[in-house]
Amino acid sequence: MSKAALYIERRDQGDYAIRKPGSERASAILPTQSEAIERAREMKPDAAVHVERVRDTNVGGRDKWRKA
């Protein structure tokens, strides 16, 4: 059985949305990335939480995801 996944994305407003794969609306919106990660783990403790990279680095840009 595969694990469910949740994605945390930064919005244009500067806050963070928690989304299920393929969803159009956010399940939750929180002011900080750490609060969004914590809330995602509360929502689905067994889910893989993927966080959008919000800054450019030497090894990846904003289009990359990392596991929280």
N, CA, C and O atoms as a GROMACS GRO file, in nm:
protein
  272
    1MET      N    1   0.084  -0.118   0.000
    1MET     CA    2   0.000   0.000   0.000
    1MET      C    3   0.089   0.124   0.000
    1MET      O    4   0.181   0.136   0.082
    2SER      N    5   0.063   0.216  -0.091
    2SER     CA    6   0.144   0.337  -0.097
    2SER      C    7   0.092   0.441   0.003
    2SER      O    8  -0.027   0.444   0.036
    3LYS      N    9   0.181   0.523   0.048
    3LYS     CA   10   0.143   0.629   0.143
    3LYS      C   11   0.074   0.742   0.068
    3LYS      O   12   0.100   0.765  -0.050
    4ALA      N   13  -0.011   0.810   0.138
    4ALA     CA   14  -0.072   0.930   0.083
    4ALA      C   15   0.033   1.040   0.085
    4ALA      O   16   0.133   1.029   0.156
    5ALA      N   17   0.011   1.144   0.009
    5ALA     CA   18   0.106   1.255   0.006
    5ALA      C   19   0.032   1.387   0.026
    5ALA      O   20  -0.084   1.401  -0.012
    6LEU      N   21   0.100   1.481   0.085
    6LEU     CA   22   0.052   1.618   0.099
    6LEU      C   23   0.162   1.710   0.049
    6LEU      O   24   0.280   1.681   0.068
    7TYR      N   25   0.123   1.820  -0.014
    7TYR     CA   26   0.219   1.915  -0.068
    7TYR      C   27   0.199   2.051  -0.002
    7TYR      O   28   0.086   2.097   0.014
    8ILE      N   29   0.310   2.113   0.035
    8ILE     CA   30   0.306   2.246   0.096
    8ILE      C   31   0.367   2.343  -0.004
    8ILE      O   32   0.483   2.329  -0.044
    9GLU      N   33   0.286   2.440  -0.045
    9GLU     CA   34   0.328   2.537  -0.146
    9GLU      C   35   0.319   2.679  -0.091
    9GLU      O   36   0.226   2.712  -0.016
   10ARG      N   37   0.415   2.760  -0.128
   10ARG     CA   38   0.408   2.902  -0.091
   10ARG      C   39   0.314   2.973  -0.186
   10ARG      O   40   0.322   2.954  -0.308
   11ARG      N   41   0.223   3.054  -0.132
   11ARG     CA   42   0.129   3.129  -0.214
   11ARG      C   43   0.183   3.270  -0.242
   11ARG      O   44   0.275   3.316  -0.175
   12ASP      N   45   0.125   3.336  -0.340
   12ASP     CA   46   0.165   3.473  -0.374
   12ASP      C   47   0.148   3.569  -0.257
   12ASP      O   48   0.220   3.669  -0.248
   13GLN      N   49   0.055   3.540  -0.168
   13GLN     CA   50   0.029   3.625  -0.052
   13GLN      C   51   0.137   3.609   0.055
   13GLN      O   52   0.140   3.686   0.151
   14GLY      N   53   0.226   3.510   0.040
   14GLY     CA   54   0.334   3.490   0.135
   14GLY      C   55   0.307   3.384   0.240
   14GLY      O   56   0.396   3.350   0.319
   15ASP      N   57   0.185   3.330   0.242
   15ASP     CA   58   0.155   3.223   0.336
   15ASP      C   59   0.170   3.088   0.266
   15ASP      O   60   0.213   3.082   0.151
   16TYR      N   61   0.134   2.979   0.334
   16TYR     CA   62   0.159   2.844   0.282
   16TYR      C   63   0.031   2.762   0.278
   16TYR      O   64  -0.046   2.760   0.375
   17ALA      N   65   0.009   2.695   0.165
   17ALA     CA   66  -0.110   2.612   0.146
   17ALA      C   67  -0.071   2.465   0.153
   17ALA      O   68   0.034   2.424   0.104
   18ILE      N   69  -0.158   2.385   0.215
   18ILE     CA   70  -0.142   2.240   0.218
   18ILE      C   71  -0.241   2.184   0.118
   18ILE      O   72  -0.360   2.212   0.125
   19ARG      N   73  -0.190   2.106   0.024
   19ARG     CA   74  -0.276   2.050  -0.081
   19ARG      C   75  -0.258   1.900  -0.094
   19ARG      O   76  -0.150   1.846  -0.070
   20LYS      N   77  -0.367   1.834  -0.131
   20LYS     CA   78  -0.362   1.693  -0.167
   20LYS      C   79  -0.330   1.686  -0.317
   20LYS      O   80  -0.362   1.780  -0.390
   21PRO      N   81  -0.268   1.580  -0.363
   21PRO     CA   82  -0.237   1.569  -0.507
   21PRO      C   83  -0.362   1.583  -0.593
   21PRO      O   84  -0.464   1.520  -0.566
   22GLY      N   85  -0.355   1.666  -0.695
   22GLY     CA   86  -0.465   1.686  -0.788
   22GLY      C   87  -0.576   1.777  -0.740
   22GLY      O   88  -0.675   1.795  -0.812
   23SER      N   89  -0.563   1.834  -0.622
   23SER     CA   90  -0.670   1.920  -0.570
   23SER      C   91  -0.658   2.061  -0.626
   23SER      O   92  -0.550   2.108  -0.660
   24GLU      N   93  -0.772   2.128  -0.635
   24GLU     CA   94  -0.774   2.266  -0.681
   24GLU      C   95  -0.772   2.364  -0.563
   24GLU      O   96  -0.721   2.475  -0.574
   25ARG      N   97  -0.827   2.321  -0.451
   25ARG     CA   98  -0.833   2.406  -0.333
   25ARG      C   99  -0.739   2.353  -0.225
   25ARG      O  100  -0.712   2.233  -0.219
   26ALA      N  101  -0.692   2.442  -0.143
   26ALA     CA  102  -0.603   2.403  -0.033
   26ALA      C  103  -0.685   2.341   0.080
   26ALA      O  104  -0.798   2.382   0.106
   27SER      N  105  -0.627   2.243   0.146
   27SER     CA  106  -0.689   2.182   0.264
   27SER      C  107  -0.675   2.274   0.384
   27SER      O  108  -0.762   2.277   0.472
   28ALA      N  109  -0.565   2.349   0.388
   28ALA     CA  110  -0.541   2.445   0.496
   28ALA      C  111  -0.442   2.550   0.447
   28ALA      O  112  -0.362   2.524   0.357
   29ILE      N  113  -0.449   2.668   0.507
   29ILE     CA  114  -0.356   2.777   0.476
   29ILE      C  115  -0.303   2.829   0.608
   29ILE      O  116  -0.379   2.862   0.699
   30LEU      N  117  -0.169   2.835   0.618
   30LEU     CA  118  -0.106   2.880   0.742
   30LEU      C  119  -0.003   2.987   0.712
   30LEU      O  120   0.048   2.994   0.600
   31PRO      N  121   0.030   3.072   0.810
   31PRO     CA  122   0.119   3.185   0.785
   31PRO      C  123   0.266   3.147   0.765
   31PRO      O  124   0.338   3.219   0.697
   32THR      N  125   0.312   3.035   0.824
   32THR     CA  126   0.453   2.999   0.811
   32THR      C  127   0.468   2.856   0.758
   32THR      O  128   0.377   2.774   0.770
   33GLN      N  129   0.584   2.830   0.700
   33GLN     CA  130   0.613   2.698   0.647
   33GLN      C  131   0.616   2.593   0.758
   33GLN      O  132   0.563   2.483   0.742
   34SER      N  133   0.676   2.627   0.871
   34SER     CA  134   0.685   2.529   0.980
   34SER      C  135   0.546   2.496   1.036
   34SER      O  136   0.520   2.381   1.072
   35GLU      N  137   0.458   2.594   1.044
   35GLU     CA  138   0.321   2.567   1.091
   35GLU      C  139   0.247   2.479   0.990
   35GLU      O  140   0.168   2.392   1.029
   36ALA      N  141   0.272   2.501   0.862
   36ALA     CA  142   0.207   2.419   0.759
   36ALA      C  143   0.256   2.275   0.766
   36ALA      O  144   0.177   2.182   0.751
   37ILE      N  145   0.385   2.255   0.788
   37ILE     CA  146   0.440   2.120   0.800
   37ILE      C  147   0.379   2.050   0.921
   37ILE      O  148   0.338   1.934   0.912
   38GLU      N  149   0.372   2.120   1.033
   38GLU     CA  150   0.314   2.063   1.156
   38GLU      C  151   0.167   2.026   1.134
   38GLU      O  152   0.124   1.917   1.173
   39ARG      N  153   0.091   2.115   1.071
   39ARG     CA  154  -0.052   2.089   1.046
   39ARG      C  155  -0.071   1.972   0.950
   39ARG      O  156  -0.161   1.891   0.968
   40ALA      N  157   0.014   1.962   0.848
   40ALA     CA  158   0.004   1.850   0.753
   40ALA      C  159   0.028   1.718   0.824
   40ALA      O  160  -0.040   1.619   0.796
   41ARG      N  161   0.122   1.715   0.916
   41ARG     CA  162   0.149   1.592   0.992
   41ARG      C  163   0.033   1.559   1.086
   41ARG      O  164   0.006   1.441   1.112
   42GLU      N  165  -0.036   1.661   1.137
   42GLU     CA  166  -0.154   1.636   1.220
   42GLU      C  167  -0.269   1.581   1.135
   42GLU      O  168  -0.342   1.492   1.179
   43MET      N  169  -0.284   1.636   1.014
   43MET     CA  170  -0.393   1.595   0.927
   43MET      C  171  -0.379   1.449   0.884
   43MET      O  172  -0.475   1.373   0.889
   44LYS      N  173  -0.260   1.411   0.841
   44LYS     CA  174  -0.233   1.275   0.794
   44LYS      C  175  -0.096   1.232   0.845
   44LYS      O  176   0.004   1.254   0.777
   45PRO      N  177  -0.090   1.172   0.962
   45PRO     CA  178   0.039   1.134   1.020
   45PRO      C  179   0.122   1.038   0.934
   45PRO      O  180   0.245   1.041   0.941
   46ASP      N  181   0.057   0.955   0.853
   46ASP     CA  182   0.131   0.858   0.772
   46ASP      C  183   0.164   0.909   0.632
   46ASP      O  184   0.224   0.837   0.553
   47ALA      N  185   0.125   1.032   0.600
   47ALA     CA  186   0.148   1.087   0.467
   47ALA      C  187   0.291   1.134   0.448
   47ALA      O  188   0.356   1.178   0.543
   48ALA      N  189   0.339   1.125   0.326
   48ALA     CA  190   0.467   1.184   0.290
   48ALA      C  191   0.440   1.333   0.265
   48ALA      O  192   0.355   1.368   0.183
   49VAL      N  193   0.510   1.420   0.336
   49VAL     CA  194   0.489   1.564   0.324
   49VAL      C  195   0.601   1.620   0.236
   49VAL      O  196   0.719   1.609   0.269
   50HIS      N  197   0.562   1.681   0.124
   50HIS     CA  198   0.657   1.739   0.029
   50HIS      C  199   0.645   1.891   0.037
   50HIS      O  200   0.536   1.946   0.029
   51VAL      N  201   0.760   1.958   0.051
   51VAL     CA  202   0.762   2.103   0.067
   51VAL      C  203   0.826   2.166  -0.055
   51VAL      O  204   0.933   2.124  -0.099
   52GLU      N  205   0.760   2.267  -0.111
   52GLU     CA  206   0.813   2.339  -0.225
   52GLU      C  207   0.937   2.417  -0.182
   52GLU      O  208   0.937   2.484  -0.079
   53ARG      N  209   1.041   2.408  -0.264
   53ARG     CA  210   1.161   2.487  -0.238
   53ARG      C  211   1.126   2.633  -0.268
   53ARG      O  212   1.078   2.664  -0.377
   54VAL      N  213   1.150   2.723  -0.172
   54VAL     CA  214   1.109   2.861  -0.189
   54VAL      C  215   1.226   2.955  -0.216
   54VAL      O  216   1.208   3.077  -0.222
   55ARG      N  217   1.343   2.900  -0.231
   55ARG     CA  218   1.458   2.984  -0.268
   55ARG      C  219   1.545   2.906  -0.364
   55ARG      O  220   1.544   2.782  -0.364
   56ASP      N  221   1.619   2.976  -0.444
   56ASP     CA  222   1.712   2.913  -0.537
   56ASP      C  223   1.841   2.878  -0.465
   56ASP      O  224   1.891   2.957  -0.384
   57THR      N  225   1.896   2.760  -0.493
   57THR     CA  226   2.022   2.717  -0.434
   57THR      C  227   2.115   2.668  -0.544
   57THR      O  228   2.079   2.670  -0.662
   58ASN      N  229   2.233   2.626  -0.507
   58ASN     CA  230   2.328   2.573  -0.605
   58ASN      C  231   2.282   2.440  -0.664
   58ASN      O  232   2.322   2.405  -0.775
   59VAL      N  233   2.198   2.367  -0.593
   59VAL     CA  234   2.157   2.234  -0.639
   59VAL      C  235   2.011   2.227  -0.684
   59VAL      O  236   1.968   2.121  -0.729
   60GLY      N  237   1.937   2.333  -0.673
   60GLY     CA  238   1.797   2.327  -0.716
   60GLY      C  239   1.729   2.462  -0.712
   60GLY      O  240   1.770   2.552  -0.639
   61GLY      N  241   1.627   2.471  -0.792
   61GLY     CA  242   1.552   2.596  -0.797
   61GLY      C  243   1.416   2.580  -0.732
   61GLY      O  244   1.390   2.482  -0.662
   62ARG      N  245   1.330   2.676  -0.757
   62ARG     CA  246   1.198   2.680  -0.695
   62ARG      C  247   1.106   2.568  -0.742
   62ARG      O  248   1.007   2.538  -0.676
   63ASP      N  249   1.136   2.506  -0.853
   63ASP     CA  250   1.049   2.401  -0.905
   63ASP      C  251   1.081   2.263  -0.845
   63ASP      O  252   1.025   2.163  -0.890
   64LYS      N  253   1.166   2.257  -0.747
   64LYS     CA  254   1.204   2.131  -0.684
   64LYS      C  255   1.125   2.112  -0.555
   64LYS      O  256   1.082   2.209  -0.492
   65TRP      N  257   1.106   1.987  -0.516
   65TRP     CA  258   1.036   1.954  -0.392
   65TRP      C  259   1.132   1.881  -0.301
   65TRP      O  260   1.222   1.813  -0.349
   66ARG      N  261   1.113   1.894  -0.171
   66ARG     CA  262   1.192   1.819  -0.075
   66ARG      C  263   1.097   1.759   0.027
   66ARG      O  264   0.989   1.813   0.053
   67LYS      N  265   1.137   1.647   0.085
   67LYS     CA  266   1.053   1.587   0.188
   67LYS      C  267   1.079   1.659   0.320
   67LYS      O  268   1.192   1.694   0.352
   68ALA      N  269   0.971   1.680   0.394
   68ALA     CA  270   0.982   1.747   0.523
   68ALA      C  271   1.015   1.648   0.633
   68ALA      O  272   1.029   1.686   0.749
   0.00000   0.00000   0.00000
